[in-house]
């Protein structure tokens, strides 16, 4: 048995703890900086991880286990800490390899390709004392963790508080707020956890859905050196507003040949195409009629459905992600959206912040957004080009413009500036609308600043349902925010 001194025990315990901390959270940065003995904000996540990986290698070298680690050399709590620390090391050791594989699989499409470094990673696990089944499970988990980070980080850019919170929320949606629970109980069993995405048109709900849907657990098969399926196939999306009511049922559940006039061949609906490891994204779910809502409810509740014109019962085993840009609470009050369906869709509710809110929280967000949006046109946009476009936006777009089309509108704004050199606002700017859509009272000019601030805090609290969120947006102390809200008549 190998024995550790108190300093080594403390170090490996810290590494083991890191393995379960949300990588997008402030808590992760604090833990990293404490371990590295550096100040907050000194290094980004990638540089911190690189330094931690170096420290971890040094500590494993001192124990002579950097390349010859065995679980059986440790006992009890020390064994668990050393196991997690070793897994943490292996996860990051193969990070570039997994990221390259994700890109190759994305290019290959729906047919799963062979994992090229299977032999190398399996050798490490076998030498450490893991069984074949354990090795398969951890390779699948590593792959899922890398996809989760890859898709969230690439899809959700920005540094304002609401975007940082969104990235954290998306990670928790995939791996839960307590990854230890996920590892022990829920890994590969998330199909019953639905997600409802809320937000205005153009905020990026489909990007968030794609990040979740492409990051599910997919088993690995050692005998074929392949994952059971490609993540490109595991994610299936449909926008309900694209189809007339008469075709919705067929697009959702499929139809049998001859089921109706024009059904000249059998058609697979989105639920048929979704695998047991996959997720279905149903966009604009607030636009469908009550009869279709009932049928959707039955599928999500009973996990079975029948194609149009068939009595065959098919099983749906995937996860459901839905989205709407409409006020879902108002739809429910008006009887236009069934409460029972809503409660089947809302295991988690994620609100995507508007572009206007993001720019209020952090005006510098505009520059990073221009950069990320330009990458869709130019692989490596010139910083001077980014700066020129930003200056054009500031010179042609009103300072308090609400950006009703959100990020999608900004993207077209950038394209228009590239073409004609300016962006003319075609919509009338409502001067009575303040920040974040806050409507000023008719007598706003005759009221005190404190009264306006008090009402603005109430407005924000109604939207976010969190004193902390209001305090963050207004830069007020939480106790002051609570006093304003509680004391409002």
C-alpha positions as CSV (number, residue, x, y, z in Angstrom):
1,X,0.0,0.0,0.0
2,X,1.2,3.5,-0.8
3,X,0.9,6.1,2.0
4,X,0.4,9.8,1.4
5,X,1.6,12.6,3.7
6,X,-0.8,15.3,4.8
7,X,0.2,17.7,2.1
8,X,-0.3,15.1,-0.6
9,X,-3.7,14.1,0.8
10,X,-4.8,17.7,0.8
11,X,-3.6,18.2,-2.8
12,X,-5.3,15.1,-4.2
13,X,-8.5,15.9,-2.3
14,X,-8.6,19.3,-3.9
15,X,-8.2,17.7,-7.4
16,X,-10.9,15.2,-6.6
17,X,-13.2,18.1,-5.6
18,X,-12.4,19.9,-8.9
19,X,-13.7,16.9,-10.8
20,X,-17.3,17.8,-9.7
21,X,-17.3,21.6,-10.0
22,X,-19.1,23.3,-12.9
23,X,-16.3,24.5,-15.2
24,X,-18.3,27.6,-16.1
25,X,-18.9,28.6,-12.5
26,X,-17.2,31.2,-10.3
27,X,-16.7,28.4,-7.8
28,X,-14.4,26.6,-10.2
29,X,-12.3,29.7,-10.8
30,X,-12.0,30.2,-7.0
31,X,-11.0,26.6,-6.5
32,X,-8.4,26.7,-9.3
33,X,-6.9,30.0,-8.1
34,X,-6.7,28.6,-4.5
35,X,-4.9,25.5,-5.7
36,X,-2.5,27.6,-7.9
37,X,-2.2,30.3,-5.3
38,X,-3.0,33.1,-7.8
39,X,-5.5,36.0,-7.8
40,X,-8.9,35.7,-9.3
41,X,-9.0,36.9,-13.0
42,X,-5.3,36.3,-13.5
43,X,-5.7,33.4,-15.9
44,X,-8.6,32.0,-18.0
45,X,-9.9,28.4,-17.5
46,X,-7.7,26.9,-20.2
47,X,-4.4,28.3,-18.8
48,X,-5.5,27.4,-15.2
49,X,-6.2,23.9,-16.3
50,X,-2.9,23.6,-18.1
51,X,-1.0,24.7,-14.9
52,X,-3.1,22.3,-12.7
53,X,-2.4,19.5,-15.1
54,X,1.3,20.2,-14.7
55,X,1.1,20.2,-10.9
56,X,-0.9,17.0,-10.9
57,X,1.7,15.3,-13.1
58,X,4.5,16.4,-10.7
59,X,2.7,15.0,-7.7
60,X,2.0,11.7,-9.5
61,X,5.7,11.6,-10.5
62,X,6.7,11.9,-6.8
63,X,4.6,8.9,-6.1
64,X,6.0,7.1,-9.1
65,X,2.5,6.6,-10.5
66,X,2.4,9.1,-13.4
67,X,2.5,6.2,-15.9
68,X,2.0,3.3,-13.5
69,X,-1.1,4.1,-11.4
70,X,-3.0,1.3,-9.8
71,X,-6.2,1.7,-7.8
72,X,-5.4,-1.3,-5.6
73,X,-2.4,0.5,-4.1
74,X,-4.8,2.7,-2.1
75,X,-7.6,2.1,0.4
76,X,-10.8,3.8,1.6
77,X,-11.1,7.6,1.2
78,X,-7.6,7.8,-0.2
79,X,-8.4,5.4,-2.9
80,X,-11.5,7.4,-3.9
81,X,-9.5,10.7,-4.0
82,X,-6.7,9.1,-6.0
83,X,-9.1,7.5,-8.4
84,X,-10.8,10.8,-9.1
85,X,-7.5,12.7,-9.4
86,X,-6.2,10.1,-11.8
87,X,-9.4,10.3,-13.9
88,X,-9.1,14.1,-13.8
89,X,-5.6,13.8,-15.2
90,X,-6.6,11.3,-17.9
91,X,-9.6,13.4,-18.9
92,X,-7.4,16.4,-19.6
93,X,-4.5,14.4,-21.1
94,X,-6.9,13.3,-23.9
95,X,-8.7,16.6,-24.2
96,X,-7.2,17.6,-27.6
97,X,-7.7,14.1,-28.9
98,X,-11.4,14.1,-28.0
99,X,-11.9,17.6,-29.4
100,X,-10.4,16.5,-32.7
101,X,-12.6,13.4,-32.7
102,X,-15.7,15.6,-32.1
103,X,-14.8,17.7,-35.2
104,X,-14.2,14.5,-37.3
105,X,-17.5,12.9,-36.2
106,X,-19.3,16.2,-36.9
107,X,-17.9,16.1,-40.5
108,X,-18.7,12.4,-40.9
109,X,-22.3,12.8,-40.0
110,X,-24.7,10.2,-38.7
111,X,-22.5,7.1,-39.1
112,X,-20.3,6.6,-35.9
113,X,-16.6,6.6,-36.7
114,X,-13.8,4.7,-35.0
115,X,-12.2,6.3,-32.0
116,X,-8.6,6.5,-33.2
117,X,-6.9,6.5,-29.8
118,X,-8.9,3.6,-28.3
119,X,-5.9,1.4,-27.8
120,X,-3.9,4.1,-26.0
121,X,-6.6,5.1,-23.6
122,X,-7.7,1.5,-22.9
123,X,-4.1,0.7,-22.0
124,X,-4.0,3.4,-19.3
125,X,-7.3,2.2,-17.8
126,X,-6.3,-1.5,-17.9
127,X,-3.0,-0.8,-16.3
128,X,-4.7,1.2,-13.5
129,X,-6.9,-1.8,-12.7
130,X,-10.3,-0.8,-14.3
131,X,-12.4,-3.6,-15.8
132,X,-13.6,-3.5,-19.4
133,X,-17.1,-2.4,-18.5
134,X,-15.7,0.4,-16.3
135,X,-13.4,1.5,-19.1
136,X,-16.3,1.6,-21.6
137,X,-18.3,3.7,-19.1
138,X,-15.5,6.2,-18.4
139,X,-14.6,6.6,-22.1
140,X,-18.3,7.4,-22.8
141,X,-18.4,9.8,-19.8
142,X,-15.2,11.6,-21.0
143,X,-16.7,11.9,-24.4
144,X,-19.9,13.4,-23.0
145,X,-18.0,15.8,-20.8
146,X,-15.9,17.0,-23.7
147,X,-19.0,17.4,-25.9
148,X,-20.8,19.3,-23.2
149,X,-18.0,21.8,-22.7
150,X,-17.3,22.0,-26.5
151,X,-20.9,22.8,-27.5
152,X,-21.7,25.1,-24.6
153,X,-18.5,27.1,-25.0
154,X,-18.7,27.4,-28.8
155,X,-22.4,28.2,-28.9
156,X,-22.8,30.6,-26.0
157,X,-20.2,33.4,-26.2
158,X,-20.1,36.5,-24.0
159,X,-18.9,37.7,-20.6
160,X,-22.0,39.5,-19.1
161,X,-23.4,38.0,-15.9
162,X,-26.6,36.6,-17.5
163,X,-24.5,34.7,-20.2
164,X,-22.1,33.4,-17.6
165,X,-25.2,32.2,-15.6
166,X,-26.6,30.7,-18.8
167,X,-23.5,28.6,-19.5
168,X,-23.6,27.3,-15.9
169,X,-27.3,26.5,-16.2
170,X,-26.8,24.6,-19.4
171,X,-23.9,22.5,-17.9
172,X,-26.2,21.7,-14.9
173,X,-29.0,20.7,-17.3
174,X,-26.7,18.1,-18.8
175,X,-24.8,16.9,-15.7
176,X,-27.1,18.2,-12.9
177,X,-26.1,20.6,-10.2
178,X,-24.5,17.7,-8.3
179,X,-22.3,15.7,-10.7
180,X,-21.7,13.1,-8.0
181,X,-25.4,12.3,-8.2
182,X,-25.1,12.2,-12.0
183,X,-22.1,9.9,-11.8
184,X,-23.7,7.5,-9.3
185,X,-27.4,7.5,-10.3
186,X,-28.3,9.4,-13.4
187,X,-25.6,8.9,-16.0
188,X,-27.4,7.6,-19.2
189,X,-30.8,8.0,-17.5
190,X,-31.7,11.6,-18.2
191,X,-34.6,10.9,-20.7
192,X,-37.3,11.9,-18.2
193,X,-35.8,15.3,-17.5
194,X,-37.4,17.7,-20.0
195,X,-36.2,21.3,-20.7
196,X,-38.2,24.4,-21.7
197,X,-36.3,27.2,-23.2
198,X,-37.8,30.7,-23.0
199,X,-36.7,33.9,-24.7
200,X,-37.5,36.4,-27.5
201,X,-36.9,35.6,-31.2
202,X,-33.3,35.7,-32.1
203,X,-31.8,35.2,-28.6
204,X,-30.3,31.8,-29.5
205,X,-32.7,29.2,-28.1
206,X,-31.9,26.8,-30.9
207,X,-28.1,27.1,-30.1
208,X,-28.8,26.3,-26.4
209,X,-31.0,23.3,-27.4
210,X,-28.3,22.0,-29.8
211,X,-25.7,22.2,-27.0
212,X,-28.0,20.1,-24.7
213,X,-29.1,17.7,-27.4
214,X,-25.6,16.9,-28.7
215,X,-24.2,16.3,-25.2
216,X,-26.1,13.3,-24.0
217,X,-24.5,10.1,-22.8
218,X,-23.7,7.7,-25.7
219,X,-22.3,4.3,-24.7
220,X,-19.0,3.1,-26.0
221,X,-18.4,-0.3,-27.5
222,X,-14.8,-1.6,-27.0
223,X,-15.2,-4.4,-29.5
224,X,-16.0,-2.0,-32.4
225,X,-14.0,0.9,-31.0
226,X,-17.0,3.1,-31.7
227,X,-19.7,4.9,-29.8
228,X,-23.2,3.4,-30.3
229,X,-24.2,6.3,-32.4
230,X,-23.1,9.7,-33.7
231,X,-24.2,12.8,-31.7
232,X,-25.3,14.3,-35.0
233,X,-28.0,11.7,-35.2
234,X,-28.9,11.8,-31.6
235,X,-30.2,15.3,-31.9
236,X,-33.4,15.8,-33.8
237,X,-35.1,19.2,-34.2
238,X,-38.4,20.5,-35.6
239,X,-39.9,24.0,-35.8
240,X,-43.7,23.6,-35.4
241,X,-44.5,27.0,-36.9
242,X,-43.2,25.7,-40.3
243,X,-46.0,23.2,-40.8
244,X,-49.8,23.6,-41.2
245,X,-51.9,22.0,-38.5
246,X,-52.9,19.2,-40.9
247,X,-49.3,18.1,-41.3
248,X,-48.1,18.5,-37.7
249,X,-49.2,15.0,-36.5
250,X,-47.4,13.4,-39.5
251,X,-44.2,15.4,-38.9
252,X,-44.2,14.5,-35.2
253,X,-45.3,10.9,-35.3
254,X,-44.8,9.8,-38.9
255,X,-47.4,8.2,-41.1
256,X,-48.1,4.9,-42.8
257,X,-48.2,4.6,-46.6
258,X,-51.7,5.4,-47.8
259,X,-52.8,6.9,-44.5
260,X,-54.1,9.9,-46.3
261,X,-54.2,11.5,-49.7
262,X,-50.7,12.2,-50.8
263,X,-49.1,9.7,-48.4
264,X,-47.4,7.7,-51.2
265,X,-44.8,6.3,-48.9
266,X,-44.1,5.6,-45.3
267,X,-42.7,8.6,-43.4
268,X,-40.8,8.6,-40.1
269,X,-41.7,11.4,-37.7
270,X,-39.3,13.1,-35.4
271,X,-40.1,10.8,-32.5
272,X,-39.4,7.8,-34.6
273,X,-36.0,9.2,-35.7
274,X,-34.9,9.9,-32.2
275,X,-32.8,7.2,-30.5
276,X,-32.7,6.0,-26.9
277,X,-29.6,8.1,-26.4
278,X,-31.0,11.2,-28.2
279,X,-33.1,14.3,-27.7
280,X,-35.9,15.9,-29.6
281,X,-36.0,19.7,-29.9
282,X,-39.5,21.0,-30.4
283,X,-39.3,24.7,-31.3
284,X,-42.2,27.2,-31.2
285,X,-44.2,24.8,-29.0
286,X,-46.4,27.8,-27.9
287,X,-47.9,28.0,-31.4
288,X,-49.6,24.6,-31.6
289,X,-53.3,23.9,-31.1
290,X,-54.9,22.1,-28.2
291,X,-55.6,18.7,-30.0
292,X,-51.9,18.5,-31.0
293,X,-50.9,19.4,-27.4
294,X,-52.9,16.5,-26.1
295,X,-51.2,14.1,-28.5
296,X,-47.8,15.5,-27.5
297,X,-48.7,15.1,-23.8
298,X,-49.6,11.4,-24.3
299,X,-46.2,10.7,-26.0
300,X,-44.2,12.4,-23.3
301,X,-46.3,10.9,-20.5
302,X,-46.7,7.3,-21.8
303,X,-43.6,7.1,-24.0
304,X,-45.5,5.5,-26.8
305,X,-47.1,6.7,-30.0
306,X,-48.5,5.5,-33.3
307,X,-47.8,6.8,-36.8
308,X,-50.8,8.3,-38.6
309,X,-52.8,5.4,-40.2
310,X,-51.2,2.7,-38.0
311,X,-52.1,0.9,-34.9
312,X,-48.5,-0.1,-34.2
313,X,-47.2,1.2,-30.9
314,X,-43.7,2.6,-31.0
315,X,-41.6,3.6,-28.1
316,X,-39.9,7.0,-27.6
317,X,-36.9,6.8,-25.2
318,X,-35.2,10.2,-25.8
319,X,-35.2,13.5,-24.0
320,X,-37.5,16.4,-24.8
321,X,-36.3,19.9,-25.3
322,X,-38.9,22.6,-26.2
323,X,-38.8,26.3,-26.8
324,X,-41.1,29.3,-27.3
325,X,-40.8,33.0,-27.7
326,X,-44.3,33.6,-26.4
327,X,-45.4,34.3,-22.9
328,X,-46.1,30.8,-21.7
329,X,-47.7,32.0,-18.5
330,X,-50.2,34.2,-20.4
331,X,-50.9,31.3,-22.8
332,X,-51.8,29.1,-19.8
333,X,-54.0,31.8,-18.3
334,X,-55.8,32.3,-21.5
335,X,-56.4,28.5,-21.9
336,X,-54.3,28.3,-25.0
337,X,-51.6,26.0,-23.5
338,X,-52.5,23.0,-21.4
339,X,-51.2,23.1,-17.8
340,X,-50.6,19.3,-17.8
341,X,-48.4,19.6,-20.9
342,X,-46.5,22.5,-19.4
343,X,-45.7,20.5,-16.3
344,X,-44.4,17.7,-18.5
345,X,-42.1,20.1,-20.3
346,X,-40.6,22.0,-17.4
347,X,-38.3,19.7,-15.4
348,X,-36.0,22.6,-16.1
349,X,-36.8,26.1,-17.4
350,X,-34.0,28.1,-19.0
351,X,-34.5,31.8,-20.0
352,X,-32.2,33.0,-22.7
353,X,-31.3,36.7,-22.1
354,X,-32.1,39.4,-24.7
355,X,-29.3,41.2,-26.5
356,X,-30.5,44.4,-24.9
357,X,-30.1,43.0,-21.4
358,X,-26.7,41.7,-22.2
359,X,-25.4,45.0,-23.5
360,X,-26.9,46.8,-20.4
361,X,-25.0,44.3,-18.1
362,X,-21.8,44.6,-20.1
363,X,-21.4,47.1,-23.0
364,X,-18.1,45.4,-23.9
365,X,-20.2,42.4,-24.9
366,X,-20.8,44.0,-28.3
367,X,-17.2,43.6,-29.4
368,X,-17.0,39.9,-28.5
369,X,-20.4,39.3,-30.2
370,X,-19.2,40.9,-33.4
371,X,-16.1,38.8,-33.3
372,X,-18.0,35.5,-32.8
373,X,-20.6,36.4,-35.5
374,X,-18.0,37.4,-38.0
375,X,-16.4,33.9,-37.6
376,X,-19.4,32.5,-39.4
377,X,-18.3,34.5,-42.4
378,X,-14.5,34.8,-41.9
379,X,-12.4,32.1,-40.2
380,X,-10.2,34.6,-38.3
381,X,-11.6,38.1,-38.4
382,X,-9.1,41.0,-38.2
383,X,-9.3,42.9,-34.9
384,X,-9.3,46.1,-37.0
385,X,-12.4,45.0,-38.9
386,X,-14.1,44.1,-35.6
387,X,-13.3,47.6,-34.3
388,X,-14.5,49.4,-37.5
389,X,-17.8,47.5,-37.5
390,X,-18.3,48.3,-33.8
391,X,-17.7,52.0,-34.5
392,X,-20.2,51.9,-37.4
393,X,-22.8,50.4,-35.1
394,X,-22.3,53.1,-32.4
395,X,-22.5,55.8,-35.0
396,X,-25.6,54.6,-36.8
397,X,-27.7,52.8,-34.1
398,X,-29.3,54.8,-31.3
399,X,-27.6,54.4,-27.9
400,X,-30.7,52.9,-26.2
401,X,-31.9,50.8,-29.2
402,X,-33.8,47.8,-27.9
403,X,-32.5,45.3,-30.6
404,X,-35.9,43.6,-31.0
405,X,-34.4,41.0,-33.3
406,X,-31.7,40.3,-30.7
407,X,-28.5,38.4,-31.8
408,X,-30.1,37.4,-35.1
409,X,-30.7,41.1,-35.9
410,X,-27.1,42.0,-34.8
411,X,-25.8,39.4,-37.2
412,X,-27.7,40.9,-40.1
413,X,-26.6,44.4,-38.9
414,X,-23.0,43.2,-39.3
415,X,-23.6,41.8,-42.8
416,X,-25.3,45.0,-43.9
417,X,-22.4,47.2,-42.6
418,X,-20.0,44.9,-44.5
419,X,-22.1,45.5,-47.7
420,X,-23.3,49.1,-47.5
421,X,-21.3,50.6,-44.6
422,X,-24.2,51.4,-42.3
423,X,-27.3,50.0,-40.6
424,X,-30.5,52.1,-40.8
425,X,-33.1,51.4,-38.1
426,X,-36.4,50.8,-39.9
427,X,-38.6,50.5,-36.8
428,X,-39.8,53.4,-34.8
429,X,-37.9,53.5,-31.5
430,X,-40.3,53.8,-28.6
431,X,-38.9,56.6,-26.4
432,X,-41.2,55.7,-23.6
433,X,-39.5,52.3,-23.2
434,X,-36.4,52.3,-21.0
435,X,-33.8,49.7,-20.3
436,X,-34.8,46.1,-20.5
437,X,-38.3,47.0,-21.8
438,X,-39.2,48.9,-18.6
439,X,-42.2,51.1,-19.2
440,X,-42.1,54.5,-17.6
441,X,-45.2,55.9,-16.1
442,X,-47.0,58.9,-17.7
443,X,-45.8,61.1,-14.8
444,X,-42.3,59.8,-14.8
445,X,-40.8,63.2,-15.3
446,X,-42.4,64.4,-12.0
447,X,-41.4,61.4,-9.8
448,X,-38.3,60.9,-7.8
449,X,-35.3,58.8,-8.9
450,X,-35.9,56.6,-5.9
451,X,-39.5,55.9,-7.0
452,X,-38.3,54.9,-10.5
453,X,-35.5,52.7,-9.1
454,X,-38.0,51.1,-6.7
455,X,-40.3,50.2,-9.6
456,X,-37.5,49.1,-11.8
457,X,-36.3,46.7,-9.1
458,X,-39.9,45.3,-8.9
459,X,-40.0,44.9,-12.7
460,X,-36.7,43.0,-12.7
461,X,-37.8,40.8,-9.7
462,X,-41.0,39.9,-11.5
463,X,-38.9,38.8,-14.5
464,X,-36.0,37.0,-12.7
465,X,-37.6,36.0,-9.4
466,X,-34.3,36.5,-7.6
467,X,-33.0,39.3,-5.4
468,X,-29.5,38.3,-6.4
469,X,-30.2,38.7,-10.1
470,X,-31.8,42.2,-9.5
471,X,-28.8,43.2,-7.4
472,X,-26.4,42.1,-10.1
473,X,-28.2,44.0,-12.9
474,X,-28.7,47.2,-10.9
475,X,-25.4,47.1,-9.1
476,X,-27.2,47.6,-5.8
477,X,-26.7,45.7,-2.5
478,X,-29.0,42.7,-2.1
479,X,-30.5,44.1,1.1
480,X,-31.3,47.4,-0.6
481,X,-33.0,45.6,-3.5
482,X,-35.1,43.5,-1.1
483,X,-36.2,46.6,0.8
484,X,-37.3,48.3,-2.4
485,X,-39.3,45.3,-3.5
486,X,-40.8,44.4,-0.2
487,X,-41.8,48.0,0.7
488,X,-43.4,48.6,-2.7
489,X,-47.2,49.2,-2.1
